[in-house]
Amino acid sequence: MRVIARKTLSDYWTTQPTTEQELKAWFKEAEHATWQTPADVKAKYGNASILKKGRVVFNICGNKYRLVVWINYSFQILYIRFVGTHEEYDNIDAQVI
């Protein structure tokens, strides 16, 4: 997968250093992934939430943080749409962010 944009993650872990290692690990795994369907994502990340139209929500740091992405499976591109605390996530609409 081509992950756009890593800078979103690095900006976040600069302000929340406890997320750095998990976000780096997630990025490395996503970058090497070849997910073709939402089921492929679920097979790797059983606790990921699959939303409509290519959106996926990952739990980071034991569900203290959430990462929302949009995946274009046919082009193998993953767009980072949101990273934040669980509380911040509750205040957004993951389908439109």
Backbone as JSON Lines, residues from 0, in Angstrom:
{"i":0,"aa":"M","n":[0.84,-1.18,0.0],"ca":[0.0,0.0,0.0],"c":[0.88,1.24,0.0]}
{"i":1,"aa":"R","n":[0.44,2.22,-0.75],"ca":[1.06,3.53,-0.67],"c":[0.28,4.32,0.38]}
{"i":2,"aa":"V","n":[0.94,4.74,1.44],"ca":[0.28,5.43,2.55],"c":[0.48,6.94,2.4]}
{"i":3,"aa":"I","n":[-0.62,7.66,2.36],"ca":[-0.61,9.12,2.25],"c":[-1.35,9.67,3.46]}
{"i":4,"aa":"A","n":[-0.83,10.4,4.29],"ca":[0.49,10.98,4.38],"c":[1.08,10.64,5.74]}
{"i":5,"aa":"R","n":[2.29,10.13,5.7],"ca":[3.0,9.77,6.93],"c":[3.17,10.97,7.84]}
{"i":6,"aa":"K","n":[3.28,12.15,7.26],"ca":[3.48,13.37,8.05],"c":[2.34,13.58,9.05]}
{"i":7,"aa":"T","n":[1.14,13.18,8.7],"ca":[0.01,13.28,9.64],"c":[0.31,12.48,10.9]}
{"i":8,"aa":"L","n":[0.88,11.3,10.71],"ca":[1.22,10.46,11.87],"c":[2.38,11.06,12.65]}
{"i":9,"aa":"S","n":[3.42,11.49,11.96],"ca":[4.58,12.03,12.68],"c":[4.24,13.33,13.4]}
{"i":10,"aa":"D","n":[3.38,14.14,12.82],"ca":[2.92,15.35,13.51],"c":[2.19,14.97,14.8]}
{"i":11,"aa":"Y","n":[1.4,13.91,14.72],"ca":[0.63,13.5,15.88],"c":[1.53,12.95,16.99]}
{"i":12,"aa":"W","n":[2.46,12.06,16.63],"ca":[3.29,11.49,17.68],"c":[4.26,12.51,18.26]}
{"i":13,"aa":"T","n":[4.47,13.62,17.57],"ca":[5.27,14.7,18.16],"c":[4.53,15.31,19.34]}
{"i":14,"aa":"T","n":[3.21,15.43,19.22],"ca":[2.41,16.0,20.31],"c":[1.97,14.94,21.32]}
{"i":15,"aa":"Q","n":[1.91,13.68,20.9],"ca":[1.52,12.56,21.77],"c":[2.59,11.47,21.68]}
{"i":16,"aa":"P","n":[3.74,11.66,22.33],"ca":[4.87,10.73,22.19],"c":[4.55,9.27,22.53]}
{"i":17,"aa":"T","n":[3.55,9.03,23.35],"ca":[3.23,7.64,23.71],"c":[2.69,6.85,22.53]}
{"i":18,"aa":"T","n":[2.29,7.54,21.46],"ca":[1.75,6.86,20.28],"c":[2.82,6.53,19.24]}
{"i":19,"aa":"E","n":[4.0,7.08,19.4],"ca":[5.01,6.99,18.33],"c":[5.32,5.56,17.9]}
{"i":20,"aa":"Q","n":[5.64,4.69,18.82],"ca":[6.04,3.34,18.44],"c":[4.91,2.57,17.77]}
{"i":21,"aa":"E","n":[3.7,2.69,18.29],"ca":[2.59,1.96,17.67],"c":[2.24,2.51,16.31]}
{"i":22,"aa":"L","n":[2.27,3.84,16.15],"ca":[1.97,4.42,14.84],"c":[3.05,4.07,13.83]}
{"i":23,"aa":"K","n":[4.29,4.05,14.25],"ca":[5.37,3.64,13.35],"c":[5.21,2.18,12.93]}
{"i":24,"aa":"A","n":[4.87,1.33,13.88],"ca":[4.67,-0.1,13.57],"c":[3.49,-0.28,12.63]}
{"i":25,"aa":"W","n":[2.38,0.43,12.9],"ca":[1.22,0.34,12.03],"c":[1.58,0.8,10.62]}
{"i":26,"aa":"F","n":[2.3,1.92,10.51],"ca":[2.68,2.46,9.21],"c":[3.51,1.45,8.42]}
{"i":27,"aa":"K","n":[4.48,0.85,9.09],"ca":[5.34,-0.13,8.41],"c":[4.53,-1.32,7.9]}
{"i":28,"aa":"E","n":[3.6,-1.8,8.71],"ca":[2.77,-2.93,8.28],"c":[1.85,-2.52,7.13]}
{"i":29,"aa":"A","n":[1.25,-1.35,7.23],"ca":[0.34,-0.89,6.17],"c":[1.09,-0.67,4.86]}
{"i":30,"aa":"E","n":[2.28,-0.14,4.96],"ca":[3.09,0.14,3.77],"c":[3.42,-1.14,3.01]}
{"i":31,"aa":"H","n":[3.59,-2.23,3.73],"ca":[3.93,-3.51,3.09],"c":[2.71,-4.39,2.8]}
{"i":32,"aa":"A","n":[1.55,-3.92,3.18],"ca":[0.32,-4.71,2.97],"c":[-0.1,-4.68,1.51]}
{"i":33,"aa":"T","n":[-0.85,-5.69,1.13],"ca":[-1.44,-5.75,-0.22],"c":[-2.93,-6.09,-0.1]}
{"i":34,"aa":"W","n":[-3.62,-5.36,0.78],"ca":[-5.03,-5.62,1.01],"c":[-5.83,-5.4,-0.25]}
{"i":35,"aa":"Q","n":[-6.64,-6.37,-0.6],"ca":[-7.5,-6.28,-1.77],"c":[-8.96,-6.01,-1.42]}
{"i":36,"aa":"T","n":[-9.31,-6.34,-0.17],"ca":[-10.7,-6.19,0.29],"c":[-10.7,-5.84,1.78]}
{"i":37,"aa":"P","n":[-11.84,-5.34,2.28],"ca":[-11.94,-5.11,3.72],"c":[-11.7,-6.39,4.54]}
{"i":38,"aa":"A","n":[-12.05,-7.53,4.0],"ca":[-11.81,-8.79,4.7],"c":[-10.32,-9.03,4.93]}
{"i":39,"aa":"D","n":[-9.49,-8.59,4.0],"ca":[-8.04,-8.72,4.17],"c":[-7.56,-7.88,5.36]}
{"i":40,"aa":"V","n":[-8.12,-6.69,5.5],"ca":[-7.77,-5.82,6.64],"c":[-8.2,-6.49,7.94]}
{"i":41,"aa":"K","n":[-9.42,-7.01,7.97],"ca":[-9.95,-7.67,9.17],"c":[-9.13,-8.9,9.54]}
{"i":42,"aa":"A","n":[-8.6,-9.6,8.54],"ca":[-7.79,-10.78,8.81],"c":[-6.51,-10.4,9.57]}
{"i":43,"aa":"K","n":[-5.96,-9.25,9.26],"ca":[-4.74,-8.77,9.93],"c":[-5.06,-8.05,11.24]}
{"i":44,"aa":"Y","n":[-6.09,-7.22,11.2],"ca":[-6.49,-6.4,12.36],"c":[-7.93,-6.74,12.72]}
{"i":45,"aa":"G","n":[-8.1,-7.75,13.52],"ca":[-9.43,-8.2,13.89],"c":[-10.27,-7.17,14.62]}
{"i":46,"aa":"N","n":[-9.62,-6.22,15.29],"ca":[-10.38,-5.21,16.02],"c":[-10.61,-3.94,15.2]}
{"i":47,"aa":"A","n":[-10.19,-3.93,13.95],"ca":[-10.46,-2.78,13.07],"c":[-11.95,-2.74,12.75]}
{"i":48,"aa":"S","n":[-12.47,-1.53,12.64],"ca":[-13.88,-1.35,12.26],"c":[-13.94,-0.99,10.79]}
{"i":49,"aa":"I","n":[-14.66,-1.8,10.04],"ca":[-14.81,-1.55,8.61],"c":[-16.08,-0.71,8.42]}
{"i":50,"aa":"L","n":[-15.91,0.46,7.84],"ca":[-17.04,1.34,7.57],"c":[-17.37,1.3,6.09]}
{"i":51,"aa":"K","n":[-18.33,2.08,5.68],"ca":[-18.73,2.13,4.27],"c":[-17.7,2.85,3.42]}
{"i":52,"aa":"K","n":[-17.72,2.55,2.14],"ca":[-16.94,3.25,1.12],"c":[-15.45,3.32,1.4]}
{"i":53,"aa":"G","n":[-14.87,2.21,1.85],"ca":[-13.43,2.12,2.01],"c":[-12.85,2.67,3.29]}
{"i":54,"aa":"R","n":[-13.69,3.13,4.2],"ca":[-13.19,3.67,5.48],"c":[-12.92,2.54,6.46]}
{"i":55,"aa":"V","n":[-11.81,2.7,7.19],"ca":[-11.44,1.73,8.22],"c":[-10.96,2.5,9.45]}
{"i":56,"aa":"V","n":[-11.36,2.03,10.62],"ca":[-10.93,2.63,11.89],"c":[-10.07,1.6,12.62]}
{"i":57,"aa":"F","n":[-8.83,2.02,12.93],"ca":[-7.9,1.18,13.68],"c":[-7.8,1.68,15.1]}
{"i":58,"aa":"N","n":[-7.7,0.75,16.05],"ca":[-7.47,1.09,17.45],"c":[-5.96,1.12,17.68]}
{"i":59,"aa":"I","n":[-5.5,2.2,18.29],"ca":[-4.07,2.39,18.53],"c":[-3.85,2.49,20.04]}
{"i":60,"aa":"C","n":[-2.77,1.92,20.51],"ca":[-2.39,1.96,21.94],"c":[-3.51,1.44,22.82]}
{"i":61,"aa":"G","n":[-3.97,0.24,22.54],"ca":[-4.99,-0.37,23.37],"c":[-6.31,0.37,23.36]}
{"i":62,"aa":"N","n":[-6.67,0.93,22.23],"ca":[-7.94,1.64,22.02],"c":[-7.99,3.01,22.7]}
{"i":63,"aa":"K","n":[-6.84,3.55,23.1],"ca":[-6.81,4.91,23.64],"c":[-6.88,5.93,22.51]}
{"i":64,"aa":"Y","n":[-6.43,5.52,21.34],"ca":[-6.4,6.4,20.17],"c":[-7.06,5.69,18.99]}
{"i":65,"aa":"R","n":[-7.54,6.49,18.05],"ca":[-8.16,5.95,16.86],"c":[-7.48,6.52,15.62]}
{"i":66,"aa":"L","n":[-7.39,5.7,14.6],"ca":[-6.81,6.08,13.32],"c":[-7.84,5.75,12.25]}
{"i":67,"aa":"V","n":[-8.28,6.78,11.53],"ca":[-9.26,6.58,10.46],"c":[-8.55,6.73,9.12]}
{"i":68,"aa":"V","n":[-8.75,5.75,8.26],"ca":[-8.15,5.79,6.92],"c":[-9.21,5.53,5.87]}
{"i":69,"aa":"W","n":[-8.89,5.94,4.66],"ca":[-9.7,5.59,3.49],"c":[-8.8,4.79,2.58]}
{"i":70,"aa":"I","n":[-9.25,3.63,2.18],"ca":[-8.43,2.75,1.34],"c":[-9.05,2.62,-0.04]}
{"i":71,"aa":"N","n":[-8.23,2.88,-1.04],"ca":[-8.6,2.6,-2.42],"c":[-7.9,1.28,-2.76]}
{"i":72,"aa":"Y","n":[-8.64,0.2,-2.63],"ca":[-8.06,-1.13,-2.78],"c":[-7.54,-1.38,-4.19]}
{"i":73,"aa":"S","n":[-8.24,-0.92,-5.2],"ca":[-7.82,-1.21,-6.57],"c":[-6.53,-0.49,-6.95]}
{"i":74,"aa":"F","n":[-6.26,0.66,-6.36],"ca":[-5.03,1.4,-6.65],"c":[-3.97,1.2,-5.57]}
{"i":75,"aa":"Q","n":[-4.31,0.44,-4.51],"ca":[-3.38,0.17,-3.41],"c":[-2.87,1.45,-2.75]}
{"i":76,"aa":"I","n":[-3.81,2.38,-2.5],"ca":[-3.49,3.63,-1.83],"c":[-4.32,3.74,-0.56]}
{"i":77,"aa":"L","n":[-3.67,4.15,0.51],"ca":[-4.33,4.33,1.81],"c":[-4.11,5.78,2.23]}
{"i":78,"aa":"Y","n":[-5.2,6.48,2.48],"ca":[-5.15,7.88,2.89],"c":[-5.48,8.0,4.37]}
{"i":79,"aa":"I","n":[-4.58,8.61,5.13],"ca":[-4.84,8.84,6.55],"c":[-5.77,10.04,6.67]}
{"i":80,"aa":"R","n":[-6.91,9.84,7.3],"ca":[-7.93,10.89,7.4],"c":[-8.01,11.51,8.79]}
{"i":81,"aa":"F","n":[-7.66,10.74,9.83],"ca":[-7.77,11.25,11.2],"c":[-6.94,10.38,12.13]}
{"i":82,"aa":"V","n":[-6.3,11.03,13.09],"ca":[-5.68,10.33,14.2],"c":[-5.95,11.18,15.44]}
{"i":83,"aa":"G","n":[-6.42,10.53,16.49],"ca":[-6.75,11.27,17.7],"c":[-7.15,10.34,18.82]}
{"i":84,"aa":"T","n":[-7.48,10.95,19.94],"ca":[-7.9,10.17,21.09],"c":[-9.28,9.56,20.83]}
{"i":85,"aa":"H","n":[-9.63,8.61,21.65],"ca":[-10.96,8.0,21.53],"c":[-12.03,9.06,21.71]}
{"i":86,"aa":"E","n":[-11.82,9.98,22.65],"ca":[-12.78,11.06,22.9],"c":[-12.91,11.99,21.68]}
{"i":87,"aa":"E","n":[-11.78,12.34,21.07],"ca":[-11.81,13.18,19.86],"c":[-12.53,12.47,18.73]}
{"i":88,"aa":"Y","n":[-12.31,11.18,18.62],"ca":[-12.97,10.38,17.59],"c":[-14.49,10.41,17.77]}
{"i":89,"aa":"D","n":[-14.95,10.4,19.0],"ca":[-16.38,10.42,19.26],"c":[-17.04,11.71,18.77]}
{"i":90,"aa":"N","n":[-16.25,12.75,18.54],"ca":[-16.77,14.05,18.09],"c":[-16.68,14.28,16.58]}
{"i":91,"aa":"I","n":[-16.28,13.25,15.83],"ca":[-16.2,13.38,14.38],"c":[-17.13,12.39,13.71]}
{"i":92,"aa":"D","n":[-17.35,12.59,12.44],"ca":[-18.07,11.61,11.61],"c":[-17.03,10.94,10.73]}
{"i":93,"aa":"A","n":[-16.65,9.72,11.09],"ca":[-15.59,9.01,10.38],"c":[-15.9,8.78,8.9]}
{"i":94,"aa":"Q","n":[-17.16,8.82,8.53],"ca":[-17.53,8.63,7.13],"c":[-17.24,9.84,6.25]}
{"i":95,"aa":"V","n":[-17.11,11.02,6.87],"ca":[-16.93,12.23,6.05],"c":[-15.61,12.95,6.3]}
{"i":96,"aa":"I","n":[-14.9,12.61,7.36],"ca":[-13.67,13.31,7.66],"c":[-12.59,12.96,6.64]}
